[in-house]
């Protein structure tokens, strides 16, 4: 049923066709007499509810079968839906928002570890996108060989104005990796916000985990500066 709906054939999902194609009833099958489809649909709805309350609680997309029919529906999980609403609200406010302060991102990830270095770069990229959407001017501390860019940032450190430093790091810890960030005022060194997460190492880059942490960091930074 999910496949047929995705492929645009939801009009074919009827009690009769399910009884014949799924449960092997013959051509004389009458859904009003034989309740097999209604019974199994009720069981499936209960099973889906139990799944998303348990093992599937972290799934980003949820499948449901509304009562009164057999065509499945699809929806974002509550957490994802809330994030999308927040992102839309942030985007809607951008047009009227005044340009914000400058944020310098400094990645302290262990560059001797290629895995940590890659994750640090992904974390930086995710933060850059979110901070720019929030109207921050952004700079990234470059490698030492980029002397010109390093000089510009050093000048900002000496006369910061309204500027802030966002230190981030990804460090391997046995079977886990620790993602951390610390947001501080360049004018006086005051740490305004910080957080960290420990994730079990994976064979993949963990894009969703990194994006979620970047979103949390960006929201915290915006909230902190709104109170100053």
Secondary structure, DSSP 4 states (H G I P E B T S, - for coil): -HHHHHTT-GGG--HHHHHHHTT---TT--TTT--HHHHHHHHHHHHHHHHHHTTTTT-SEEEEE-TT---EEEEE-HHHHHHHHHHHHHHHHHTTPPP--EEEEEE---TTSHHHHHHHHHHHHHHHHHHHHTT-EEEEPPPTT-HHHHHHHHHHHHT-SSEEEEEEEEEEETTEEEEEEEEEETTT--EEEEEEEEEE--SS--HHHHHHHHHHHHHHHHHHHHT-
